[in-house]
């Protein structure tokens, strides 16, 4: 579904991606791990066209991302942002239905609201939440609303950016389970960025380790703990000593 071929990206003298090669198969959940500032978010922003690689090719469904009609192309994607990124001035149902009310879809408000309520139910929230504002919700509820918005337009591909950041372990487990269920039930292709190893094991079919601008290791999640790559061993076990430099 998604292929990165020799992707390079620099920001001034900072060389973030130095030849990334990665394939995400259709219907699979790929989790990208790596330290902060290694370029994980740059990868998914490059797919969406928010960042243009300096070199290399990204294909989605076998076609280069630069050759798609942009509106039709973006309609295939859903996104759960790290901080939920809800619009404070809009009630929950309008946040969920934001895409449905605009652009190519532009559904009638009653139909968009009904769809939003249905998506809220899919993430464990009742209709009573629909007319609240984001500030009235807990962090875990806001994250669920963000998840409902990500699936509102029935996308083929969903990106999850640090989905459990800022959540307590119990709520993080709830979000991980919801994500796994959504990926399985909807049959979507997913890329998740996370530092949380419990999320990796809960969400992933496959895992890729990004370090020093390249994919250092990739494989099925079941082989992660047996990986011999020293970058993976250090990261998975949270060790200070290893090839990944730490500030001392």
C-alpha positions as CSV (number, residue, x, y, z in Angstrom):
1,X,0.0,0.0,0.0
2,X,2.8,2.5,0.9
3,X,6.4,2.3,-0.3
4,X,9.3,4.6,0.6
5,X,12.2,4.3,-1.7
6,X,15.5,6.1,-0.9
7,X,13.8,9.0,0.9
8,X,16.1,11.9,1.8
9,X,15.1,15.1,3.7
10,X,17.2,17.8,5.1
11,X,16.3,21.0,7.0
12,X,19.3,23.3,6.4
13,X,22.3,21.4,7.7
14,X,20.2,18.9,9.6
15,X,20.0,15.7,7.6
16,X,16.9,14.0,9.0
17,X,16.2,11.2,6.5
18,X,19.2,9.7,4.7
19,X,17.8,7.1,2.4
20,X,14.7,5.5,4.0
21,X,13.4,2.3,2.4
22,X,10.3,0.8,3.8
23,X,7.2,-1.1,2.6
24,X,3.8,-1.1,4.4
25,X,1.6,-3.9,3.1
26,X,-2.1,-3.4,2.6
27,X,-4.2,-4.1,5.6
28,X,-1.2,-4.3,7.9
29,X,-0.4,-2.2,11.0
30,X,3.2,-0.8,10.8
31,X,4.6,0.8,14.0
32,X,7.7,3.0,13.5
33,X,9.9,3.3,16.6
34,X,12.9,5.4,17.3
35,X,14.2,8.2,19.4
36,X,12.9,11.8,19.5
37,X,14.0,13.8,16.5
38,X,14.8,10.9,14.3
39,X,12.3,11.8,11.6
40,X,9.4,9.6,12.3
41,X,6.8,12.4,11.9
42,X,8.7,13.6,8.8
43,X,7.9,10.2,7.2
44,X,4.1,10.5,7.5
45,X,4.1,14.2,6.6
46,X,6.0,13.3,3.5
47,X,3.3,10.8,2.5
48,X,0.6,13.5,2.9
49,X,2.6,16.0,1.0
50,X,3.0,18.4,3.9
51,X,6.7,18.0,3.5
52,X,8.4,17.3,0.1
53,X,11.4,14.9,0.2
54,X,14.6,16.2,-1.3
55,X,15.1,12.9,-3.1
56,X,13.4,9.5,-3.4
57,X,9.9,8.3,-4.2
58,X,6.8,7.5,-2.1
59,X,4.1,5.5,-3.7
60,X,0.6,4.8,-2.4
61,X,-1.3,2.0,-4.0
62,X,1.4,1.7,-6.6
63,X,1.2,5.4,-7.7
64,X,3.7,8.2,-6.8
65,X,2.1,10.6,-4.4
66,X,3.0,13.5,-6.6
67,X,0.7,12.1,-9.4
68,X,-2.5,11.9,-7.5
69,X,-5.4,14.4,-7.6
70,X,-4.8,16.0,-4.2
71,X,-8.3,16.1,-2.8
72,X,-9.1,12.5,-3.9
73,X,-5.7,11.4,-2.6
74,X,-6.1,13.0,0.9
75,X,-9.7,11.6,1.2
76,X,-8.1,8.1,1.6
77,X,-6.4,9.1,4.8
78,X,-7.4,9.5,8.4
79,X,-5.1,10.9,11.1
80,X,-5.0,10.8,14.9
81,X,-2.8,13.6,16.1
82,X,-0.6,13.5,19.1
83,X,-2.5,16.1,21.1
84,X,-5.9,15.1,19.7
85,X,-5.9,18.6,17.9
86,X,-9.6,19.2,18.4
87,X,-11.2,22.6,17.5
88,X,-12.0,24.2,20.9
89,X,-14.8,26.3,19.4
90,X,-16.7,23.4,17.9
91,X,-18.8,20.8,19.7
92,X,-17.6,17.2,19.6
93,X,-19.9,16.1,16.8
94,X,-18.7,18.9,14.5
95,X,-15.1,17.9,15.3
96,X,-15.8,14.3,14.3
97,X,-17.7,15.4,11.2
98,X,-15.3,18.2,10.2
99,X,-14.4,16.5,6.9
100,X,-18.0,15.3,6.3
101,X,-19.3,18.9,6.4
102,X,-16.8,20.3,3.9
103,X,-15.0,19.6,0.7
104,X,-15.8,16.7,-1.6
105,X,-18.3,15.1,0.8
106,X,-20.3,18.1,2.2
107,X,-23.1,16.0,3.8
108,X,-26.3,17.6,5.1
109,X,-25.8,18.5,8.8
110,X,-28.3,16.0,10.1
111,X,-26.6,13.2,8.2
112,X,-23.1,14.3,9.2
113,X,-24.2,14.4,12.9
114,X,-25.7,10.9,12.7
115,X,-22.5,9.6,11.2
116,X,-20.5,11.4,13.9
117,X,-22.6,9.8,16.7
118,X,-22.1,6.4,15.1
119,X,-18.3,6.9,15.0
120,X,-18.4,8.1,18.6
121,X,-20.1,4.9,19.6
122,X,-17.4,2.9,17.8
123,X,-14.8,4.4,20.2
124,X,-16.9,3.9,23.3
125,X,-18.5,7.3,23.7
126,X,-22.3,7.9,23.9
127,X,-24.5,10.4,22.2
128,X,-24.5,12.6,25.3
129,X,-20.9,13.6,24.4
130,X,-21.8,14.9,20.9
131,X,-22.9,18.4,22.0
132,X,-20.1,18.9,24.6
133,X,-17.0,21.0,23.9
134,X,-13.5,19.5,24.0
135,X,-12.6,21.5,27.2
136,X,-15.4,19.6,29.0
137,X,-13.7,16.2,28.2
138,X,-10.9,14.3,29.9
139,X,-7.7,13.7,28.0
140,X,-8.7,10.1,27.3
141,X,-12.1,11.2,26.0
142,X,-10.5,13.8,23.8
143,X,-8.2,11.1,22.3
144,X,-11.3,9.0,21.6
145,X,-13.0,11.9,19.8
146,X,-9.8,12.3,17.8
147,X,-10.0,8.6,16.9
148,X,-13.6,8.9,15.9
149,X,-12.7,11.9,13.6
150,X,-9.9,9.8,12.1
151,X,-12.4,7.1,11.0
152,X,-15.3,9.4,10.2
153,X,-14.9,9.3,6.4
154,X,-14.0,5.6,6.3
155,X,-10.4,6.0,5.1
156,X,-8.2,3.3,3.6
157,X,-5.1,4.4,5.5
158,X,-4.8,5.8,9.1
159,X,-1.8,7.5,10.7
160,X,-1.5,7.5,14.5
161,X,1.0,10.0,15.9
162,X,2.0,9.0,19.5
163,X,-1.6,7.9,20.3
164,X,-1.0,7.3,24.0
165,X,1.1,10.3,24.9
166,X,-0.1,12.0,28.1
167,X,-2.5,9.2,29.1
168,X,-2.4,7.0,32.2
169,X,-1.5,3.3,31.7
170,X,-5.2,2.2,31.9
171,X,-6.4,4.7,29.4
172,X,-3.4,4.0,27.2
173,X,-4.4,0.4,27.2
174,X,-8.0,1.3,26.2
175,X,-6.7,3.5,23.3
176,X,-4.4,0.7,22.1
177,X,-7.2,-1.8,22.2
178,X,-9.5,0.6,20.2
179,X,-6.8,1.2,17.6
180,X,-6.2,-2.6,17.2
181,X,-9.9,-3.2,16.9
182,X,-10.4,-0.4,14.3
183,X,-7.5,-1.6,12.2
184,X,-8.7,-5.2,12.2
185,X,-12.5,-4.5,11.8
186,X,-12.1,-1.8,9.1
187,X,-9.2,-3.6,7.3
188,X,-7.3,-0.3,7.0
189,X,-3.5,0.1,6.5
190,X,-2.0,1.9,9.5
191,X,1.3,3.6,10.4
192,X,1.8,4.4,14.1
193,X,4.6,6.5,15.6
194,X,5.2,5.7,19.2
195,X,7.8,5.5,22.0
196,X,5.5,3.3,24.1
197,X,6.6,-0.3,23.8
198,X,3.3,-1.5,25.3
199,X,1.6,0.2,22.3
200,X,4.0,-1.5,19.9
201,X,3.0,-4.9,21.1
202,X,-0.7,-4.1,21.2
203,X,-1.0,-2.3,17.9
204,X,1.7,-3.7,15.5
205,X,1.7,-6.4,12.9
206,X,5.1,-5.1,11.8
207,X,7.7,-2.8,13.3
208,X,10.4,-0.6,11.8
209,X,13.3,1.0,13.7
210,X,14.3,4.4,12.4
211,X,17.7,5.7,13.5
212,X,20.2,8.1,12.0
213,X,18.0,8.7,9.0
214,X,17.6,5.1,7.9
215,X,15.5,2.0,8.8
216,X,17.9,0.0,10.9
217,X,15.6,-3.0,11.3
218,X,12.1,-4.1,10.3
219,X,10.2,-7.3,10.8
220,X,7.0,-8.8,12.3
221,X,6.3,-7.7,15.9
222,X,6.6,-11.3,17.1
223,X,10.3,-11.2,16.3
224,X,11.0,-7.8,17.9
225,X,12.3,-9.1,21.2
226,X,14.6,-11.6,19.5
227,X,16.1,-9.0,17.2
228,X,19.9,-8.9,17.2
229,X,20.3,-5.4,15.9
230,X,22.0,-3.4,18.7
231,X,19.8,-0.3,18.0
232,X,16.7,-2.3,18.5
233,X,18.0,-4.1,21.6
234,X,19.0,-0.8,23.2
235,X,15.7,0.9,22.4
236,X,13.4,-1.9,23.4
237,X,15.2,-2.5,26.7
238,X,15.6,1.2,27.5
239,X,19.3,0.9,28.0
240,X,21.6,4.0,28.3
241,X,24.6,2.1,26.7
242,X,24.5,1.2,23.1
243,X,24.8,2.7,19.6
244,X,22.0,5.2,20.2
245,X,23.8,8.2,21.7
246,X,22.3,9.6,24.9
247,X,23.0,13.0,26.6
248,X,25.1,12.3,29.7
